[in-house]
Amino acid sequence: MIVPETIAVAFAMFSAIPVPQPTWNEKNMRYVLCAFPLVGVVCAFAYALWAFLCASWPIPGWLQAAGYCLAPVLITGGIHLDGYADTCDALASYADAAKKQEILKDPHCGAFALIRVCSYFVAYFALCASLTMDSRTLLCLGLGFVLERALSGWAVAALPIAKNTGLVHTFATTADRTTVRRILAALAFAMCAALVIVGRIAGLAMVAAAGFVLWRYRTVAQKQFGGISGDLAGWFLQKAELWMLAALVACRVVEAGL
């Protein structure tokens, strides 16, 4: 029963998909971060289903792009986007680490959060509209959904935590951190290898983009916040998703011009 409960906890926390609600305990939370990438698998299936519907029905191109743009948010319930918005507000304050932590806890949405989120969706929509969603592209995007979550879970188990409260601290302290790091590192490596095999240069560009955002995440978290938090984890995941998509589009544009 531990494996189903662990998966249920992961989906209850990181998605808006209705699942049974087990009582969180030390056993079913020990490896919950390892189940986190399964939410990425669901995002990949959602993309595949939307692509099938778009191929079957005369859905306008802009509406197709909107579907790809919104599908991950509908599946996750916007939990990572909320962290992205809060972190953007905190970074825009240029305050010290303690003040930034206070901004992260503020339930109100600031002007910079609104500006950045609107800009994010415009960029995401434009990038989706620029792609032909063939099977290779869909597979690359699906692998990216899993990769970014494997890296996010690995970071929680590997990087310093900013404070001794919050969900990230709960997940980090209840996890078998050594085993979780090893499993998610192996999964991330497998996703990177699959991306290079499937996408070739485009896949390599997506891997490089994810690696750059992970490095940036670690640097910003340590220097400006004193460690990672749940909001910063959401910021990382959204940025990784966008930058991998941008890398894929850039490579497709170059390929089309050759």
C-alpha positions, 0 to 999 in steps of 0.5 A: 500500500505504500507505493500507491499512497506515495503516488497519491500524496505526490499527485495531491500536492503537485497536481489538481487531479482528484486522487484519494487523500491518504494521511501523510506519514513518514512512510508514504512521504519518504519517497514522494519526491520520486513520484513527482515526475509522474505528474510530468508524465500526465502532462505529456499524455495531455499534450498527446491527447490535445494533439490528437484532438487537433488533428481530428477536428478543425481547431484553429491554430491559435486555439491549438497553441492556447491548449498547449499553453494552458494544459500544464497549468490545468493539470498542476492547478497553478501551484508552480506558477504561484511560486513563480509569481511570488519569487518574481515579486521578491526578486524585483524588490532588490531587498535583503534575504530576510525581506525577500522571505517575507515577500514570499510569505505575503499572500498578496500579488504584487505588480511585478508578479502580474507583469512577469506572469502575463509576460510568461504566458505571452512567451509560452503561447507564442512559442507553442504557436511557432511549433509543428506538434509532430510526434518527435516534438511531442516526445521531446516536450513530454520528456522535458516535463519529466526532466524538470520535475526530476531536477526539481525533486533532486534539488529539494533533496540536495540543496540547502533549505532556506528555513525550517518551516514550509512544505519544502522543509517537510518533504526534505526532512521526511525523505530518504535524501540519499536514495531520493537524490540517486533515483532522481539523478538517474532519472534526470540522466535517462531523460537527458539521454532520451532527449538527445537521442530523440531530438538530436541537436534540439534535444541537446539544446533542451538539456543545456537549457534545463542545466542552465536554469538549474544552475541559475536556481541554485545561485539565486537561492543561495545568494539572494534567499539563503536557500531554496523554498517551495516558491523558488522550486515553482520558479525553477520549474516554470523557468525550466519549462519555458526555456526548454520550450524556447530552445526547442523552437530555436532549433526548429527555426534553424533547421527550417532555415537550413 
